[in-house]
């Protein structure tokens, strides 16, 4: 009887442990599925929260536009990954910044001249040019990986707007993808009016350009989530336009990638020169609440110290 009781007790403990383990897994799954929605709500509604956009994923540690680079961003707690698209000869949307394979892989030639099967023979290079085991992913693979876990910024993809939207519908990721739009509102409406009403979008405007204010005024009529502001030189006029965007209740996104996009207040200034205040600090002073960066981990560390990266439930 003692042995039977001992066995029963052990079996019960094992069952309880298994139940707890499965419950923990379920909770983690729910958290992962809810995280993208939480990030989206904070991007829209939390005025102090700064959304960190990882340019082409964590490309300093993994090949750019690779699933590994995106998984690294998910693991580190970044808010959004930015990706670029090309279309193969047989109509598959794949992730690649350039229209050729030459720089980012051990292949050669234009992607539009090759089938998806042909492209799958090649492997991506790291940021140092070393060939890795990573294959060139499809947009559908990236959406599936990121679903519910992290927001996605589609940059080079306007030419495939409707194809992308069809994949968002298929994968159930419509609410976590932000489209970059570099064309005028009128052009986008004429070419993709029906789709424009169903997606999150972030137009890009060069604040030093001649038609900057007109473009801003047009976009503000339909309130995008943010306007991505490129600043080659900081002038009183640039400050006025930034203030105008914020006063209209629209968010500002600034790229910290390289100096010509932010009047010299770039990532390298923060990391290589250890002048964080002269880089990301300056960008925050302009009122940006979205920052696209090549240094997501370091930027998030800085934002946490200044209490600008705390999610509100």
C-alpha positions in Angstrom: 0.0 0.0 0.0 2.9 2.4 0.8 4.4 1.7 -2.6 1.1 2.3 -4.3 0.6 5.6 -2.4 4.1 6.7 -3.3 3.6 5.9 -7.0 0.2 7.7 -7.0 1.7 10.7 -5.3 4.6 10.8 -7.9 2.2 10.5 -10.8 0.1 13.3 -9.4 3.2 15.6 -9.0 4.2 14.8 -12.6 0.7 15.6 -13.8 0.7 18.9 -11.9 4.1 19.8 -13.2 3.0 19.0 -16.8 -0.2 21.1 -16.3 1.8 24.1 -15.0 4.3 23.7 -17.9 1.5 23.6 -20.5 -0.2 26.6 -18.8 3.1 28.6 -18.9 3.5 27.7 -22.6 0.0 28.8 -23.3 0.5 32.1 -21.5 3.7 32.7 -23.3 1.9 32.0 -26.6 -0.9 34.4 -25.7 1.7 37.1 -24.7 3.5 36.6 -28.0 0.3 36.9 -30.0 -0.8 40.0 -28.0 2.6 41.8 -28.1 2.2 43.3 -31.6 -1.2 44.7 -30.6 0.3 46.1 -27.4 3.1 47.7 -29.4 0.6 49.2 -31.9 -1.5 50.7 -29.1 1.5 52.3 -27.5 2.7 53.6 -30.8 -0.7 55.3 -31.3 -1.7 56.3 -27.8 1.3 56.5 -25.5 2.8 60.0 -26.1 6.0 59.2 -24.1 6.7 55.8 -25.7 9.4 55.8 -28.5 8.9 53.1 -31.1 12.2 51.6 -32.1 12.4 50.5 -35.8 15.2 48.1 -36.6 16.5 48.9 -40.1 16.6 45.7 -42.1 16.5 43.8 -38.8 19.5 43.2 -36.6 21.8 43.3 -39.6 25.0 43.9 -37.6 24.7 40.4 -36.1 22.8 38.6 -38.9 22.3 39.1 -42.7 20.1 42.0 -43.5 16.5 41.2 -44.3 16.9 37.7 -43.0 14.6 35.7 -40.7 17.5 35.4 -38.3 17.8 39.2 -38.2 14.1 39.6 -37.5 14.1 36.9 -34.8 17.0 38.7 -33.1 14.9 41.9 -33.0 11.9 39.9 -31.5 14.2 38.4 -28.8 15.8 41.8 -27.9 12.4 43.5 -27.5 12.5 45.9 -30.5 9.1 47.3 -31.6 9.3 47.1 -35.3 11.5 45.7 -38.1 11.9 47.4 -41.4 12.1 45.3 -44.6 12.5 45.7 -48.3 10.9 43.7 -51.2 11.6 42.5 -54.7 9.5 40.3 -56.9 10.9 37.2 -58.7 10.3 36.3 -62.3 7.4 34.0 -61.3 5.8 36.6 -59.0 7.1 35.7 -55.5 7.8 38.6 -53.1 11.2 38.1 -51.5 13.1 40.2 -49.1 16.0 42.1 -50.6 17.0 45.8 -50.6 18.8 45.8 -53.9 17.2 44.7 -57.2 20.1 42.3 -57.8 21.5 39.4 -55.7 25.1 40.7 -56.0 25.7 42.5 -52.8 23.7 40.6 -50.2 24.1 37.0 -51.4 26.5 34.7 -53.2 24.3 34.9 -56.3 24.3 37.3 -59.2 21.7 38.9 -61.5 18.5 40.8 -61.2 15.9 39.2 -59.0 13.1 40.0 -61.6 15.0 37.8 -64.1 15.1 34.8 -61.8 12.5 32.4 -60.5 12.0 31.8 -56.8 13.5 28.2 -57.2 16.6 29.7 -58.8 17.0 32.2 -56.0 16.7 29.5 -53.4 20.1 28.1 -54.6 21.9 31.1 -53.0 22.7 32.1 -49.5 22.7 35.5 -47.8 25.9 37.3 -46.8 26.5 38.8 -43.4 27.2 42.5 -43.0 30.9 41.7 -43.4 30.3 40.0 -46.7 30.7 36.4 -45.4 28.4 33.8 -46.9 26.0 32.3 -44.3 23.6 29.4 -44.2 20.6 31.9 -44.4 18.4 31.6 -47.4 16.6 34.6 -49.0 13.1 34.6 -47.3 9.7 35.3 -48.8 7.5 38.1 -47.5 5.0 35.4 -46.4 7.7 33.6 -44.3 8.6 36.9 -42.6 4.9 37.8 -41.9 4.4 34.3 -40.4 7.5 34.6 -38.2 6.6 38.1 -37.0 2.8 37.5 -36.6 1.7 38.8 -33.2 5.2 39.4 -32.0 6.5 42.6 -33.6 5.4 45.4 -35.9 6.6 45.5 -39.5 7.5 48.5 -41.6 7.4 47.7 -45.4 9.8 50.2 -47.0 10.7 49.3 -50.6 7.4 47.7 -51.5 5.1 50.3 -53.0 5.2 48.8 -56.4 3.6 45.6 -55.0 1.1 47.3 -52.7 -1.9 45.1 -53.6 0.1 41.9 -53.6 1.4 42.7 -50.2 -2.1 43.5 -48.9 -3.3 40.1 -50.1 -0.5 38.4 -48.1 -1.4 40.5 -45.0 -5.0 39.2 -45.3 -3.8 35.6 -45.8 -1.5 35.7 -42.8 -3.7 37.8 -40.5 -1.1 40.5 -40.1 -2.9 43.6 -41.5 -3.0 45.4 -38.1 0.8 45.1 -37.5 2.2 46.3 -40.8 3.1 49.9 -41.5 3.6 50.9 -45.2 6.1 53.6 -46.2 4.7 55.8 -48.9 7.1 58.0 -50.8 4.6 59.3 -53.4 2.1 62.0 -53.1 -1.3 61.3 -51.4 -3.1 62.0 -54.7 -0.9 59.4 -56.6 -1.3 56.8 -53.9 -5.1 57.3 -53.9 -5.3 57.0 -57.6 -3.3 53.9 -57.7 -4.4 52.1 -54.5 -7.3 54.1 -53.1 -9.3 51.1 -51.8 -6.2 49.5 -50.1 -5.1 52.7 -48.6 -8.2 52.8 -46.4 -7.4 49.4 -44.9 -3.7 49.7 -43.9 -1.5 51.6 -41.5 0.8 54.0 -43.5 3.7 56.4 -42.8 4.5 58.8 -45.7 8.1 60.0 -46.1 8.7 63.7 -46.6 12.1 65.4 -47.1 11.7 68.5 -45.0 14.4 70.4 -46.9 12.6 69.9 -50.2 10.7 72.6 -52.1 7.3 70.9 -51.9 7.6 69.6 -48.3 4.8 71.7 -46.7 2.4 70.9 -49.5 3.0 67.2 -49.1 2.6 67.5 -45.3 -0.7 69.4 -45.6 -2.0 66.8 -48.0 -1.1 63.9 -45.7 -2.4 65.6 -42.6 -5.9 65.6 -44.1 -6.1 61.8 -43.6 -3.9 61.6 -40.4 -1.3 58.9 -41.0 0.2 57.2 -37.9 3.3 59.3 -38.4 5.3 61.2 -41.0 8.8 60.0 -41.6 10.8 63.2 -41.8 14.2 63.3 -43.6 16.4 66.2 -42.6 19.6 67.0 -44.5 20.1 70.4 -42.8 18.4 71.7 -39.6 16.9 75.1 -40.3 14.2 77.4 -38.8 11.9 76.2 -41.6 12.5 72.5 -40.7 11.7 73.3 -37.1 8.5 75.0 -38.2 7.4 72.0 -40.2 8.1 69.6 -37.4 6.1 71.8 -35.0 3.3 71.9 -37.6 3.1 68.1 -37.8 3.1 67.6 -34.0 0.5 70.4 -33.5 -1.8 68.6 -36.0 -1.7 65.5 -33.7 0.5 63.5 -36.0 3.6 61.6 -34.9 7.1 62.3 -36.2 9.5 59.5 -37.3 13.2 60.4 -37.7 15.9 58.1 -39.1 19.1 57.9 -37.1 20.7 55.7 -39.8 23.2 58.1 -41.4 24.0 61.8 -41.1 22.2 63.0 -44.3 18.8 61.8 -42.9 19.1 63.7 -39.5 21.3 66.7 -40.0 24.3 64.9 -38.6 22.6 63.4 -35.5 23.1 59.7 -36.5 23.7 56.3 -34.9 27.5 56.4 -35.3 27.6 59.7 -33.4 25.9 58.0 -30.5 27.8 54.7 -30.6 31.2 55.3 -32.2 31.7 58.8 -30.8 29.8 58.2 -27.5 27.8 61.3 -28.1 24.3 60.0 -27.3 22.9 63.4 -26.4 24.1 64.8 -29.7 22.4 62.0 -31.6 19.4 60.2 -30.1 18.9 63.0 -27.5 18.7 65.6 -30.3 16.2 63.4 -32.2 14.0 63.2 -29.1 14.2 67.0 -28.7 12.6 67.3 -32.1 9.6 65.4 -30.8 10.2 62.1 -32.6 8.3 59.2 -31.1 9.4 56.7 -33.8 13.1 56.2 -34.6 14.5 54.0 -37.3 18.0 52.8 -36.3 20.8 50.5 -37.2 21.6 50.1 -33.5 18.4 48.9 -32.0 19.8 47.3 -28.8 21.9 50.4 -27.8 19.0 52.8 -28.6 16.6 50.8 -26.5 19.1 50.8 -23.6 19.3 54.6 -23.8 15.5 54.9 -24.0 14.9 52.7 -21.0 17.3 54.8 -19.0 15.3 57.9 -19.9 12.0 56.1 -19.3 10.9 56.4 -23.0 10.6 52.7 -23.7 8.1 51.4 -21.1 5.0 49.8 -22.5 1.6 50.7 -21.0 -0.7 47.7 -20.8 
